[in-house]
Amino acid sequence: MEGRMTRIFLCLFLCFLAGIATNDAARQGDALNKLYFDVFNLKRAAPASAATSASNVFSDLSSKAYPQKGLKESDKISKLPGQPEGIDFDQYGGYVTVDAEAGRALFYYFTEAVSDDPSSKPLVLWLNGGPGCSSLGYGAMEELGPFRVMSDGKTLFRNPYAWNTVANVLFLESPAGVGFSYSNTTSDYGENGDSRTAEDSYVFLVNWMDRFPEYKGRDFFIAGESYAGHYVPQLAHTILQHNNTHINLKGIMIGNGAINDETDNKGLCDYLWTHALISDETIDAIHKYCNFSPDASNQTNQCYQAVGVVNQVFDTLDIYNIYAPLCFSSGVTPSPKRYSIENFDPCSDYYVSAYLNSAQVQEALHANVTKLNYTWSACRQFAQWTDSPSTVLPLIKECMANDVRVWVYSGDVDGRIPVTSSRYSLNQLNLSVKTKWQPWFVNKEVGGYSIIYDGNLTFVTVRGAGHEVPSYQALRALVLIKFFLDGKLLPA
Amino acid sequence: MEGRMTRIFLCLFLCFLAGIATNDAARQGDALNKLYFDVFNLKRAAPASAATSASNVFSDLSSKAYPQKGLKESDKISKLPGQPEGIDFDQYGGYVTVDAEAGRALFYYFTEAVSDDPSSKPLVLWLNGGPGCSSLGYGAMEELGPFRVMSDGKTLFRNPYAWNTVANVLFLESPAGVGFSYSNTTSDYGENGDSRTAEDSYVFLVNWMDRFPEYKGRDFFIAGESYAGHYVPQLAHTILQHNNTHINLKGIMIGNGAINDETDNKGLCDYLWTHALISDETIDAIHKYCNFSPDASNQTNQCYQAVGVVNQVFDTLDIYNIYAPLCFSSGVTPSPKRYSIENFDPCSDYYVSAYLNSAQVQEALHANVTKLNYTWSACRQFAQWTDSPSTVLPLIKECMANDVRVWVYSGDVDGRIPVTSSRYSLNQLNLSVKTKWQPWFVNKEVGGYSIIYDGNLTFVTVRGAGHEVPSYQALRALVLIKFFLDGKLLPA
């Protein structure tokens, strides 16, 4: 009964936030809405608890290793349409089958390191969240990839702070149904969830490493943001459980990630209050009348009313960067506008969508080979997300116990999964402080703050960055990934 | 004894913050540092309390009304060096003697409204804080005046969001010793304080209205920021007490203002924590060990240590806009840089200083007629600030009781006198909510939030604005002043 009440509450709570999604999507364009809207709106299969999330029993996935011969060569991208001259790294794009029987295949885009010797650099897998958002559209094209799309939707400009300056970066569109990834079994789109996402991603990795055998045993890191706060530790967990020696997992990094629903939700509300987006009366009501525990029941009308005010905030400003301008343009421009890597263009979603829906671009990427009956879009809203534990903290602990480096970071002007949430959630681990809270610096400016806990967990803030940290603070994000990969203290 | 302990504590507390001032000043240039550094570092004449601040007995100031004949005409500015063509309003600059015996004279810069009929527009007096900062350098040249200074320090560009599009705006450099204002009695510089600042400002106004008699009886408003949180209500109080019919005081407006030390200080610390600039441990120590009450004694070492961390934040980033870049250039550029009213240039202090220290500019402004033996600087640090009550809330109440419109606003990314402080301080008034907290809009974007309390007090936030609101959000600030002057609800 309690479990049912919880689900009803969460459902209603997120009817508000789903309403948000709808409104905002309508405002920003359905195909391009920037909302990782499902964090609260999950249909939980069962009242999930910390205890259940690390104890999954895994299927035998060995049958899903498929022949990869010759595929690497055919995945090589000779040139992306509109890319600038003088590109000094190799790029690949293509599909990896993760379930031949169902016809599930995941699309990847891979940018080798800019280096005389890419083999000296680690491999980083990047995952965007959602659930349902694209690592190609967001991660590669708006955040940390080597190119960003100009306002004409046709030409690319170089991102000098791309992460492939320090690593070989693999962008995965996951799970099937997201971006160019697909399933030939339509019902797969209706039954996605965390577990299959982790399993498919694991199978992807095993096959991808057969296709790119030089990366077997290479130092390997998983990074991602938002709902990838689930994907990243769940994939790490799957890797650890399967004990695959080819996958040399060294660390995971989660940015503005959903990691513990109760404290994430509480932190969200507190952040909105402390950032002067809701009133004293509203936060008082939330503190008094709402219970964000996964086992909560009997929420009051006062709670619903207060949560309705949170709804209004989501509806009126860009919650993913509470100080950013909105996009009001209806689409791409005939000729490219002046751009600046320092001032993220809030209309970038439109440019990326135009670019990735071009037939020439898809051909160059080796994408959409099955001629999907829908256009590429940045986020897909799955009808059902069948499983999502209320916390991944046990998986983070598991990583720590297995000597996997864990960094959690937060762009501090994101209101969706704000720095307050991440602090509250990590505090649930009750770790001792090893290196106290202190600023780190880039070009003599405070890049943010960091604190290191016993057990090799580092928490980092990125000053002035929204939900998609590298979109808003590209240089600071590059410093972050560099020091994460090196396992070093950020520059003081 | 308690009073003494308080002063010792405040003194030590502000030895930290004074250290800040020194460091930051050294970094940004002594003459141009942007610190309104004295808020905490006040030497109080006596333990001030709410009760004392509204009960001053006023001197008879009528003897300080001096002949003004012919002075208006000679104050008219024909043209400022480097100003753009097509200026459609009149400007004046000059001195008003406020104490003939001591030789104290205050410098003003007056920009009439851009209008076919300036006489239809109200009169707004603008005051910057400090104590010791210039309304000409900050208010007029970096915030709400008609011109801003280009990076060459020689040419001006038009501010399309200047407040003289809606009002006749009078900038006063106050008290004597600030900017071009001076005293021939050197000891005046050592004995400044709130009371004399209010009295001199009142005398200034009386004389200025004799010089500009068309403004007698005109709707009159006082606005100011930072430590002008003291000046504004104190001047309003002085006007109310003197019952001068020429000064038709309709409203006051205070931005990011010091209004109640205890809650301002608590709010500052909480803001730094909620904005992820200090650690959980530090805020816990501050909450546990510090007592910001004006009557507090026996502060602990733990409190001093925690406050030392606050010090470090002030020392490492621009506390006046916690997300803004710093200025690293050593001065003006040979030719003017591209400018944008939307992206405030953090090096503007240098351009303004160069401009205002030019002999031609001073001549055009009718400034520095006595050939001061120091250069114009944006802020002057007085050796002693002899009186400063710990709260001006009783004066705000007095305004409300006398039907003087009161608006308090806050740029929400200022860390110096942050929105948290203003909310805590206003909450001390225990007012009922008349119109609940809601967003206001400019060009379909959230300009901030507002709440109206019974008794005609409005609190407004300005989203994405630092301490000097019109510097960072010029358009939003213009909407703010327009609706304040009209006494209307901000646009929903």
Interface residues (C-beta under 8 A of the other chain):
Chain A: D270 Y271 T274 H275 A276 L277 I278 S279 D280 E281 T282 Q312 V313 T316 L317 I322 Y323 P325 L326 F328 N343 S410 D412 V413 V419 T420 R423 N427 V433 K436 W437 P439 K444 E445 V446 G448 Y449 I451 T461 R463 G464
Chain B: D270 Y271 T274 H275 A276 L277 I278 S279 D280 E281 T282 Q312 V313 T316 L317 I322 Y323 P325 L326 F328 N343 S410 D412 V413 V419 T420 R423 N427 V433 K436 W437 P439 K444 E445 V446 G448 Y449 I451 T461 R463 G464
